């Protein structure tokens, strides 16, 4: 693979020490790369350093050439690093159940170029959104879930991931819990969204119970999926204010709008390689 003047992103994490930025910058300059954007963060609580560099490489430089030239710096500073070609769009599967607000928002943002990804297919345990999805020319896969077939359907999902060379799975209000084995298999590649009432209002009708309690805000949390249900590293959150005159339907509408907005923000950050993991926390560069 050759670099042809397109933008690339270098992400890395390492132990925080003096001289890291200079060493990385000198390596890029020595390869005739032009740095056009840089963000960095030193976490005093963990002693870890995180950095995102966007640069343009010279024509005809290959990935192998870059890796060979960068290896001395990566080794000396013990960098955990990755390189991404900005022009290459991630391939994503969207999973949805009956609620389509996040799905429709993601499809629109993708179609208008706001999310740099290719939706390879939509997977659902219901048929509610089949016509909507197929109208966009996107394959729709119906994988209904029961207690008896859950393992079989997850194997079918993994087959789709492999066949479609999927980089990311987005749970757009997919109302099924993934098994621990699947979460571990797809670690760092699945983003979920849930309302901000967790853990206070888990289960059915959370907005009705929140209304009964007189909540004054509704919100949403987007996070990476782990075996610990709804407790994975958080990527994005937001809230909207609830008025005393708002009805249950008002709360639901506000919650859906917030969920759509927060999920899109988290997906965009992931697609633009702005997220680095730090244990159960994330560093999200703007």
DRENDO-1510 file (C-alpha; in Angstrom, 1 decimal, always signed):
<recs>
REC; n; res; u; v; w
REC; 1; UNK; +0.0; +0.0; +0.0 .
REC; 2; UNK; +1.4; +3.4; -0.9 .
REC; 3; UNK; +0.8; +6.8; +0.6 .
REC; 4; UNK; -0.2; +9.3; -2.2 .
REC; 5; UNK; -0.4; +12.6; -0.3 .
REC; 6; UNK; -3.6; +11.7; +1.5 .
REC; 7; UNK; -4.0; +12.5; +5.2 .
REC; 8; UNK; -3.2; +9.9; +7.8 .
REC; 9; UNK; -3.7; +9.7; +11.5 .
REC; 10; UNK; -1.2; +8.3; +14.0 .
REC; 11; UNK; -2.6; +7.3; +17.4 .
REC; 12; UNK; -0.5; +6.2; +20.3 .
REC; 13; UNK; -0.3; +5.7; +24.1 .
REC; 14; UNK; +2.7; +5.2; +26.3 .
REC; 15; UNK; +4.3; +6.0; +29.6 .
REC; 16; UNK; +4.4; +9.7; +30.1 .
REC; 17; UNK; +8.0; +11.0; +29.9 .
REC; 18; UNK; +9.7; +14.1; +28.7 .
REC; 19; UNK; +10.7; +14.2; +25.0 .
REC; 20; UNK; +7.9; +12.1; +23.5 .
REC; 21; UNK; +6.4; +14.8; +21.4 .
REC; 22; UNK; +9.7; +15.9; +20.0 .
REC; 23; UNK; +10.8; +12.4; +19.2 .
REC; 24; UNK; +7.6; +11.6; +17.3 .
REC; 25; UNK; +7.6; +15.0; +15.5 .
REC; 26; UNK; +11.3; +14.5; +14.5 .
REC; 27; UNK; +10.5; +11.1; +13.1 .
REC; 28; UNK; +7.7; +12.4; +11.0 .
REC; 29; UNK; +9.7; +15.4; +9.7 .
REC; 30; UNK; +12.6; +13.1; +8.9 .
REC; 31; UNK; +10.3; +11.2; +6.6 .
REC; 32; UNK; +9.1; +14.4; +4.9 .
REC; 33; UNK; +5.7; +14.2; +6.5 .
REC; 34; UNK; +3.8; +17.4; +7.2 .
REC; 35; UNK; +1.9; +17.6; +10.5 .
REC; 36; UNK; -1.4; +19.4; +10.1 .
REC; 37; UNK; -3.2; +18.6; +13.4 .
REC; 38; UNK; -2.0; +17.5; +16.8 .
REC; 39; UNK; -3.7; +16.7; +20.1 .
REC; 40; UNK; -2.1; +15.3; +23.3 .
REC; 41; UNK; -3.0; +14.5; +26.9 .
REC; 42; UNK; -0.9; +13.4; +29.9 .
REC; 43; UNK; -3.0; +11.6; +32.5 .
REC; 44; UNK; -1.5; +12.4; +35.9 .
REC; 45; UNK; -3.6; +9.7; +37.6 .
REC; 46; UNK; -2.2; +6.9; +35.5 .
REC; 47; UNK; +1.1; +8.3; +34.3 .
REC; 48; UNK; +0.0; +7.5; +30.7 .
REC; 49; UNK; +0.4; +9.8; +27.7 .
REC; 50; UNK; -1.9; +9.9; +24.7 .
REC; 51; UNK; -1.5; +11.6; +21.3 .
REC; 52; UNK; -3.3; +11.9; +18.0 .
REC; 53; UNK; -1.3; +13.3; +15.0 .
REC; 54; UNK; -2.9; +14.0; +11.6 .
REC; 55; UNK; -0.3; +14.3; +8.9 .
REC; 56; UNK; +0.3; +14.2; +5.1 .
REC; 57; UNK; +3.0; +11.8; +3.9 .
REC; 58; UNK; +5.0; +12.2; +0.7 .
REC; 59; UNK; +4.0; +10.5; -2.5 .
REC; 60; UNK; +4.9; +6.9; -2.9 .
REC; 61; UNK; +5.7; +6.3; +0.7 .
REC; 62; UNK; +4.4; +2.8; +1.7 .
REC; 63; UNK; +3.0; +1.8; +5.0 .
REC; 64; UNK; +5.9; -0.6; +5.4 .
REC; 65; UNK; +8.4; +2.2; +4.8 .
REC; 66; UNK; +6.7; +4.4; +7.4 .
REC; 67; UNK; +6.6; +1.6; +9.9 .
REC; 68; UNK; +10.3; +0.7; +9.4 .
REC; 69; UNK; +11.3; +4.4; +9.8 .
REC; 70; UNK; +9.1; +4.9; +12.8 .
REC; 71; UNK; +10.1; +1.6; +14.6 .
REC; 72; UNK; +13.1; +3.1; +16.5 .
REC; 73; UNK; +10.9; +5.7; +18.1 .
REC; 74; UNK; +8.1; +3.3; +18.8 .
REC; 75; UNK; +10.5; +0.9; +20.4 .
REC; 76; UNK; +12.5; +3.4; +22.4 .
REC; 77; UNK; +9.4; +5.0; +23.9 .
REC; 78; UNK; +7.4; +1.8; +24.1 .
REC; 79; UNK; +4.5; +3.2; +22.1 .
REC; 80; UNK; +1.3; +1.3; +21.6 .
REC; 81; UNK; +0.5; +2.8; +18.2 .
REC; 82; UNK; -1.7; +2.5; +15.2 .
REC; 83; UNK; -1.8; +4.2; +11.8 .
REC; 84; UNK; -5.0; +5.0; +9.9 .
REC; 85; UNK; -5.6; +6.2; +6.3 .
REC; 86; UNK; -8.2; +9.0; +6.5 .
REC; 87; UNK; -9.5; +8.2; +3.0 .
REC; 88; UNK; -10.5; +4.6; +4.0 .
REC; 89; UNK; -14.0; +4.5; +5.3 .
REC; 90; UNK; -14.9; +2.1; +8.1 .
REC; 91; UNK; -17.3; -0.7; +7.3 .
REC; 92; UNK; -20.2; -0.9; +9.8 .
REC; 93; UNK; -23.2; -3.0; +10.7 .
REC; 94; UNK; -26.1; -1.3; +12.4 .
REC; 95; UNK; -28.2; -3.4; +14.8 .
REC; 96; UNK; -31.7; -2.2; +15.7 .
REC; 97; UNK; -34.9; -3.5; +17.3 .
REC; 98; UNK; -38.3; -1.7; +17.1 .
REC; 99; UNK; -37.2; +1.9; +17.9 .
REC; 100; UNK; -35.8; +3.5; +14.8 .
REC; 101; UNK; -34.8; +7.0; +15.8 .
REC; 102; UNK; -31.1; +6.2; +16.1 .
REC; 103; UNK; -31.1; +4.0; +12.9 .
REC; 104; UNK; -32.7; +6.8; +10.8 .
REC; 105; UNK; -30.4; +9.4; +12.2 .
REC; 106; UNK; -27.3; +7.3; +11.4 .
REC; 107; UNK; -28.5; +6.5; +7.9 .
REC; 108; UNK; -29.1; +10.2; +7.2 .
REC; 109; UNK; -25.8; +11.3; +8.5 .
REC; 110; UNK; -24.0; +8.6; +6.5 .
REC; 111; UNK; -25.9; +9.4; +3.3 .
REC; 112; UNK; -25.0; +13.1; +3.7 .
REC; 113; UNK; -21.3; +12.4; +4.4 .
REC; 114; UNK; -21.4; +13.5; +8.0 .
REC; 115; UNK; -20.3; +10.0; +9.2 .
REC; 116; UNK; -17.3; +8.6; +7.2 .
REC; 117; UNK; -18.5; +5.0; +7.1 .
REC; 118; UNK; -20.1; +2.4; +4.8 .
REC; 119; UNK; -23.1; +0.7; +6.2 .
REC; 120; UNK; -22.6; -2.9; +4.9 .
REC; 121; UNK; -26.0; -4.1; +6.4 .
REC; 122; UNK; -28.6; -3.6; +9.1 .
REC; 123; UNK; -29.3; -6.5; +11.4 .
REC; 124; UNK; -32.5; -6.7; +13.5 .
REC; 125; UNK; -34.4; -9.1; +15.7 .
REC; 126; UNK; -37.6; -7.6; +14.2 .
REC; 127; UNK; -38.9; -6.8; +10.7 .
REC; 128; UNK; -40.1; -3.3; +11.6 .
REC; 129; UNK; -37.4; -1.4; +9.6 .
REC; 130; UNK; -36.8; -3.8; +6.8 .
REC; 131; UNK; -38.6; -1.7; +4.1 .
REC; 132; UNK; -36.9; +1.5; +5.3 .
REC; 133; UNK; -33.5; -0.1; +5.1 .
REC; 134; UNK; -33.9; -1.8; +1.8 .
REC; 135; UNK; -35.3; +1.4; +0.3 .
REC; 136; UNK; -31.8; +2.8; +0.9 .
REC; 137; UNK; -30.3; -0.2; -1.0 .
REC; 138; UNK; -28.8; -1.6; +2.2 .
REC; 139; UNK; -29.0; -5.3; +2.9 .
REC; 140; UNK; -31.3; -6.2; +5.8 .
REC; 141; UNK; -30.8; -9.4; +7.9 .
REC; 142; UNK; -33.6; -10.6; +10.2 .
REC; 143; UNK; -32.1; -12.5; +13.1 .
REC; 144; UNK; -34.9; -13.1; +15.6 .
REC; 145; UNK; -33.7; -14.0; +19.1 .
REC; 146; UNK; -35.1; -16.6; +21.5 .
REC; 147; UNK; -33.6; -18.2; +24.5 .
REC; 148; UNK; -33.1; -21.4; +22.4 .
REC; 149; UNK; -31.4; -19.8; +19.4 .
REC; 150; UNK; -29.3; -16.9; +20.8 .
REC; 151; UNK; -26.0; -18.7; +20.3 .
REC; 152; UNK; -26.9; -19.7; +16.8 .
REC; 153; UNK; -27.9; -16.1; +15.9 .
REC; 154; UNK; -24.7; -14.7; +17.3 .
REC; 155; UNK; -22.8; -17.1; +15.2 .
REC; 156; UNK; -24.7; -15.9; +12.2 .
REC; 157; UNK; -23.8; -12.3; +13.2 .
REC; 158; UNK; -20.1; -13.2; +13.4 .
REC; 159; UNK; -20.3; -14.7; +10.0 .
REC; 160; UNK; -21.7; -11.5; +8.6 .
REC; 161; UNK; -19.0; -9.5; +10.3 .
REC; 162; UNK; -16.4; -11.8; +8.7 .
REC; 163; UNK; -18.0; -11.8; +5.2 .
REC; 164; UNK; -18.6; -8.1; +5.2 .
REC; 165; UNK; -15.2; -7.3; +6.7 .
REC; 166; UNK; -16.8; -5.2; +9.3 .
REC; 167; UNK; -14.8; -2.7; +11.5 .
REC; 168; UNK; -17.6; -1.5; +13.7 .
REC; 169; UNK; -21.0; -2.6; +15.0 .
REC; 170; UNK; -23.4; +0.0; +16.2 .
REC; 171; UNK; -26.2; -0.9; +18.6 .
REC; 172; UNK; -28.8; +1.6; +17.6 .
REC; 173; UNK; -31.3; +0.8; +20.3 .
REC; 174; UNK; -30.8; -2.9; +19.8 .
REC; 175; UNK; -32.7; -4.3; +22.7 .
REC; 176; UNK; -30.9; -7.6; +23.2 .
REC; 177; UNK; -28.0; -8.3; +25.5 .
REC; 178; UNK; -24.9; -9.6; +23.8 .
REC; 179; UNK; -23.3; -12.7; +25.4 .
REC; 180; UNK; -20.0; -12.3; +27.3 .
REC; 181; UNK; -18.3; -14.4; +24.7 .
REC; 182; UNK; -19.4; -12.1; +21.8 .
REC; 183; UNK; -18.5; -9.0; +23.7 .
REC; 184; UNK; -14.9; -10.3; +24.2 .
REC; 185; UNK; -14.7; -11.4; +20.6 .
REC; 186; UNK; -15.7; -8.0; +19.4 .
REC; 187; UNK; -13.9; -5.9; +22.1 .
REC; 188; UNK; -13.5; -2.3; +21.1 .
REC; 189; UNK; -15.6; -2.7; +18.0 .
REC; 190; UNK; -19.1; -2.3; +19.4 .
REC; 191; UNK; -20.8; +0.9; +20.4 .
REC; 192; UNK; -24.0; +1.0; +22.3 .
REC; 193; UNK; -26.4; +3.8; +23.4 .
REC; 194; UNK; -28.7; +3.9; +26.5 .
REC; 195; UNK; -30.8; +6.5; +28.3 .
REC; 196; UNK; -29.4; +8.3; +31.3 .
REC; 197; UNK; -31.8; +6.7; +33.8 .
REC; 198; UNK; -29.6; +3.7; +34.2 .
REC; 199; UNK; -29.2; +2.2; +36.7 .
REC; 200; UNK; -32.1; +4.1; +38.4 .
REC; 201; UNK; -34.8; +3.0; +35.9 .
REC; 202; UNK; -33.7; -0.3; +34.3 .
REC; 203; UNK; -36.2; -2.5; +32.6 .
REC; 204; UNK; -39.5; -1.7; +30.9 .
REC; 205; UNK; -41.1; +1.8; +30.7 .
REC; 206; UNK; -38.2; +3.8; +32.1 .
REC; 207; UNK; -39.6; +7.1; +30.9 .
REC; 208; UNK; -42.9; +6.4; +32.6 .
REC; 209; UNK; -41.2; +5.7; +35.9 .
REC; 210; UNK; -38.9; +8.7; +35.5 .
REC; 211; UNK; -42.0; +10.9; +34.9 .
REC; 212; UNK; -43.6; +9.5; +38.1 .
REC; 213; UNK; -40.4; +10.5; +40.0 .
REC; 214; UNK; -40.5; +14.0; +38.5 .
REC; 215; UNK; -37.1; +13.9; +36.9 .
REC; 216; UNK; -35.8; +17.3; +35.6 .
REC; 217; UNK; -33.5; +16.1; +32.8 .
REC; 218; UNK; -33.2; +13.2; +30.4 .
REC; 219; UNK; -30.0; +12.1; +28.7 .
REC; 220; UNK; -28.0; +9.4; +27.0 .
REC; 221; UNK; -24.7; +7.6; +27.2 .
REC; 222; UNK; -22.8; +6.1; +24.3 .
REC; 223; UNK; -20.1; +3.6; +25.3 .
REC; 224; UNK; -18.1; +0.6; +24.1 .
REC; 225; UNK; -19.7; -2.7; +24.8 .
REC; 226; UNK; -18.1; -5.0; +27.4 .
REC; 227; UNK; -19.3; -8.1; +29.3 .
REC; 228; UNK; -20.4; -5.7; +32.1 .
REC; 229; UNK; -23.8; -4.6; +30.9 .
REC; 230; UNK; -24.0; -0.9; +30.1 .
REC; 231; UNK; -20.7; -0.3; +32.0 .
REC; 232; UNK; -18.2; -0.1; +29.2 .
REC; 233; UNK; -15.9; +2.9; +28.6 .
REC; 234; UNK; -18.0; +6.0; +27.9 .
REC; 235; UNK; -17.4; +7.9; +24.7 .
REC; 236; UNK; -20.1; +10.6; +24.8 .
REC; 237; UNK; -22.9; +11.8; +27.0 .
REC; 238; UNK; -25.5; +14.6; +26.9 .
REC; 239; UNK; -28.7; +15.7; +28.6 .
REC; 240; UNK; -31.8; +17.9; +27.9 .
REC; 241; UNK; -33.8; +19.7; +30.5 .
REC; 242; UNK; -37.3; +18.5; +31.4 .
REC; 243; UNK; -40.0; +21.0; +32.4 .
REC; 244; UNK; -42.7; +20.2; +35.0 .
REC; 245; UNK; -45.3; +20.6; +32.3 .
REC; 246; UNK; -43.8; +18.0; +30.0 .
REC; 247; UNK; -45.7; +14.8; +29.5 .
REC; 248; UNK; -44.4; +11.2; +29.3 .
REC; 249; UNK; -44.5; +11.6; +25.5 .
REC; 250; UNK; -42.4; +14.8; +25.8 .
REC; 251; UNK; -39.9; +12.9; +27.9 .
REC; 252; UNK; -39.7; +10.1; +25.4 .
REC; 253; UNK; -39.3; +12.5; +22.4 .
REC; 254; UNK; -36.5; +14.4; +24.2 .
REC; 255; UNK; -34.8; +11.2; +25.2 .
REC; 256; UNK; -34.9; +9.8; +21.6 .
REC; 257; UNK; -33.5; +13.1; +20.2 .
REC; 258; UNK; -30.7; +13.0; +22.8 .
REC; 259; UNK; -29.9; +9.3; +22.2 .
REC; 260; UNK; -29.6; +10.0; +18.4 .
REC; 261; UNK; -27.4; +13.0; +18.9 .
REC; 262; UNK; -25.1; +11.3; +21.4 .
REC; 263; UNK; -24.8; +8.0; +19.5 .
REC; 264; UNK; -23.9; +9.9; +16.3 .
REC; 265; UNK; -21.2; +11.9; +18.2 .
REC; 266; UNK; -19.7; +8.8; +19.7 .
REC; 267; UNK; -19.7; +7.0; +16.3 .
REC; 268; UNK; -18.1; +10.1; +14.6 .
REC; 269; UNK; -15.3; +10.2; +17.2 .
REC; 270; UNK; -14.6; +6.6; +16.7 .
REC; 271; UNK; -14.6; +6.8; +12.9 .
REC; 272; UNK; -12.3; +9.8; +13.0 .
REC; 273; UNK; -9.9; +7.9; +15.3 .
REC; 274; UNK; -10.3; +10.4; +18.2 .
REC; 275; UNK; -10.8; +7.8; +20.9 .
REC; 276; UNK; -8.1; +6.1; +23.0 .
REC; 277; UNK; -8.8; +3.7; +25.8 .
REC; 278; UNK; -7.4; +4.2; +29.2 .
REC; 279; UNK; -8.5; +1.3; +31.3 .
REC; 280; UNK; -12.3; +1.7; +31.7 .
REC; 281; UNK; -12.1; +5.3; +30.7 .
REC; 282; UNK; -11.6; +7.0; +27.4 .
REC; 283; UNK; -9.5; +9.9; +26.1 .
REC; 284; UNK; -11.6; +11.6; +23.3 .
REC; 285; UNK; -9.7; +14.2; +21.3 .
REC; 286; UNK; -11.9; +17.0; +19.8 .
</recs>
